Amino acid sequence: MGKAAERYAKAFYTTTEDKNVVNEVLADMKLIKNTMLENKELKSVINSPVIDLHKKKLILEAVFSEANSNSMQLIAFLLNKKRINLLLEVASSYISIYEKNNNINRAKVVLAKELTHDMFTKIQAKVNALTGNDVEIQTEINPAILGGFVLTINDLQYDASVVGQLNKFKTQLVN
């Protein structure tokens, strides 16, 4: 992420802390991030130098009409500074700042098939115990791993998949 986006996010986070609206704005930042990642057209409109700022403002106000007034003020600020192209990065940085301040880590578990609720709860408890923090776990189904799982926490990865084990075995045989 760019330095400018991080600075905007830090300043905005401090402002929302002072106003005691961090959680409300967090929901908006997640909505903004997800909407812009899922909607490539919106992202390209926001980043387009051809579309004027007034049109961008109208589009963003329509798309995020349910957002907190503080979030809308951020959008207006970025529009006025002609930095609206940083909106996705600012939203992502805001979420990261919140997670860091609240000791929330993210984990991703790739599995061959869907987890039961009981199994998910056990994995959640184990990962929380290992990290000493609350961890938000995202699951992904990938039948290509055949069985087992691949766990990624922040920048660490543990591959306990059948494919991973077969690849290790293959490497040992070749060497």
C-alpha positions as CSV (number, residue, x, y, z in Angstrom):
1,M,0.0,0.0,0.0
2,G,1.1,3.5,-0.7
3,K,2.4,5.9,1.9
4,A,-0.3,8.5,1.1
5,A,-3.1,6.0,1.6
6,E,-1.6,4.8,4.9
7,R,-1.4,8.4,6.1
8,Y,-4.9,9.2,5.1
9,A,-6.1,6.0,6.8
10,K,-4.2,6.7,10.0
11,A,-5.6,10.2,10.2
12,F,-9.1,9.0,9.5
13,Y,-8.8,6.2,12.1
14,T,-7.7,8.7,14.7
15,T,-10.7,11.0,13.8
16,T,-13.1,8.1,14.1
17,E,-11.6,7.1,17.4
18,D,-12.1,10.6,18.7
19,K,-15.7,10.5,17.5
20,N,-16.2,7.0,18.9
21,V,-17.5,5.6,15.5
22,V,-14.6,3.2,14.7
23,N,-16.9,0.1,14.4
24,E,-19.5,1.8,12.2
25,V,-16.8,3.2,9.9
26,L,-15.1,-0.2,9.9
27,A,-18.2,-1.8,8.5
28,D,-18.2,0.9,5.8
29,M,-14.5,0.4,4.9
30,K,-15.2,-3.3,4.6
31,L,-18.1,-2.6,2.3
32,I,-16.1,-0.1,0.2
33,K,-13.2,-2.6,-0.1
34,N,-15.4,-5.5,-1.0
35,T,-17.5,-3.5,-3.4
36,M,-14.5,-2.1,-5.3
37,L,-12.8,-5.5,-5.4
38,E,-15.9,-7.2,-6.7
39,N,-17.0,-4.5,-9.1
40,K,-14.2,-3.8,-11.6
41,E,-16.4,-1.2,-13.4
42,L,-16.7,0.9,-10.3
43,K,-13.0,0.7,-9.7
44,S,-12.2,1.7,-13.2
45,V,-14.6,4.7,-13.0
46,I,-13.0,5.9,-9.8
47,N,-9.5,5.5,-11.2
48,S,-10.4,7.1,-14.6
49,P,-8.8,10.5,-15.2
50,V,-11.4,11.1,-18.0
51,I,-14.5,11.1,-15.7
52,D,-14.9,14.3,-13.8
53,L,-15.0,14.5,-10.1
54,H,-18.6,15.6,-9.9
55,K,-19.7,12.4,-11.7
56,K,-17.5,10.3,-9.5
57,K,-19.1,12.0,-6.4
58,L,-22.6,11.2,-7.6
59,I,-21.7,7.6,-8.4
60,L,-20.0,7.1,-5.0
61,E,-22.9,8.7,-3.1
62,A,-25.4,6.4,-4.9
63,V,-23.3,3.3,-4.3
64,F,-22.5,4.0,-0.7
65,S,-25.7,5.8,0.3
66,E,-26.1,3.8,3.5
67,A,-22.6,4.6,4.7
68,N,-21.9,6.5,7.9
69,S,-21.6,10.3,7.4
70,N,-17.9,10.1,8.5
71,S,-17.2,7.6,5.7
72,M,-18.9,9.9,3.2
73,Q,-16.8,12.8,4.5
74,L,-13.7,10.7,3.8
75,I,-14.9,10.2,0.2
76,A,-15.7,13.9,-0.2
77,F,-12.2,14.8,1.2
78,L,-10.5,12.4,-1.2
79,L,-12.5,13.8,-4.1
80,N,-11.6,17.4,-3.1
81,K,-7.9,16.5,-2.9
82,K,-8.2,14.6,-6.2
83,R,-7.0,11.5,-4.5
84,I,-10.2,9.4,-4.9
85,N,-8.1,6.8,-6.7
86,L,-6.7,6.0,-3.2
87,L,-10.1,5.0,-1.8
88,L,-9.6,1.3,-2.0
89,E,-6.1,1.5,-0.4
90,V,-7.4,3.8,2.3
91,A,-10.2,1.4,3.1
92,S,-7.7,-1.5,3.2
93,S,-5.3,0.4,5.4
94,Y,-8.1,1.4,7.8
95,I,-9.1,-2.2,8.2
96,S,-5.5,-3.2,8.8
97,I,-5.0,-0.5,11.4
98,Y,-8.2,-1.7,13.2
99,E,-7.0,-5.3,13.2
100,K,-3.6,-4.4,14.4
101,N,-5.0,-2.2,17.2
102,N,-7.4,-5.0,18.3
103,N,-4.9,-7.9,17.9
104,I,-6.9,-9.5,15.2
105,N,-5.0,-11.8,12.8
106,R,-6.3,-13.3,9.6
107,A,-5.9,-16.9,8.6
108,K,-6.9,-18.8,5.5
109,V,-7.6,-22.5,5.5
110,V,-7.7,-24.3,2.2
111,L,-9.5,-27.6,2.3
112,A,-10.5,-30.4,-0.1
113,K,-14.1,-30.3,1.0
114,E,-16.5,-28.2,3.2
115,L,-15.8,-28.1,6.9
116,T,-18.4,-29.0,9.5
117,H,-19.3,-26.3,12.1
118,D,-17.7,-28.5,14.8
119,M,-14.5,-28.9,12.9
120,F,-14.3,-25.2,12.1
121,T,-14.8,-24.3,15.8
122,K,-11.9,-26.7,16.7
123,I,-9.6,-25.2,14.1
124,Q,-10.6,-21.7,15.3
125,A,-9.7,-22.6,18.9
126,K,-6.4,-24.2,17.9
127,V,-5.3,-21.2,15.8
128,N,-6.3,-18.7,18.5
129,A,-4.3,-20.7,21.0
130,L,-1.3,-20.8,18.7
131,T,-1.3,-17.1,18.0
132,G,-2.5,-15.9,21.4
133,N,-4.9,-13.6,19.6
134,D,-8.3,-13.7,18.0
135,V,-8.0,-14.9,14.4
136,E,-10.5,-14.4,11.7
137,I,-10.5,-17.6,9.5
138,Q,-11.5,-17.6,5.9
139,T,-12.1,-21.0,4.3
140,E,-11.5,-21.9,0.7
141,I,-12.5,-25.2,-0.9
142,N,-10.0,-26.6,-3.4
143,P,-10.5,-30.3,-4.3
144,A,-7.1,-30.3,-6.0
145,I,-5.3,-30.6,-2.6
146,L,-7.0,-34.1,-2.3
147,G,-7.2,-34.0,1.5
148,G,-5.8,-32.4,4.6
149,F,-5.4,-28.6,4.6
150,V,-3.2,-25.7,4.0
151,L,-3.2,-23.1,6.8
152,T,-1.9,-19.5,6.2
153,I,-1.6,-17.1,9.1
154,N,-0.3,-13.7,8.2
155,D,2.8,-14.6,6.3
156,L,3.3,-18.1,7.6
157,Q,2.1,-21.2,5.8
158,Y,1.7,-24.8,7.0
159,D,0.9,-27.3,4.3
160,A,-0.7,-30.5,5.6
161,S,-2.4,-31.3,2.3
162,V,-2.1,-34.7,0.6
163,V,-0.7,-33.0,-2.5
164,G,1.9,-31.1,-0.3
165,Q,3.0,-34.3,1.4
166,L,3.3,-36.1,-2.0
167,N,5.3,-33.2,-3.4
168,K,7.7,-33.4,-0.3
169,F,8.0,-37.1,-0.9
170,K,8.7,-36.6,-4.6
171,T,11.4,-34.0,-3.8
172,Q,13.1,-36.4,-1.3
173,L,13.1,-39.2,-3.9
174,V,14.6,-37.0,-6.6
175,N,17.3,-35.7,-4.2
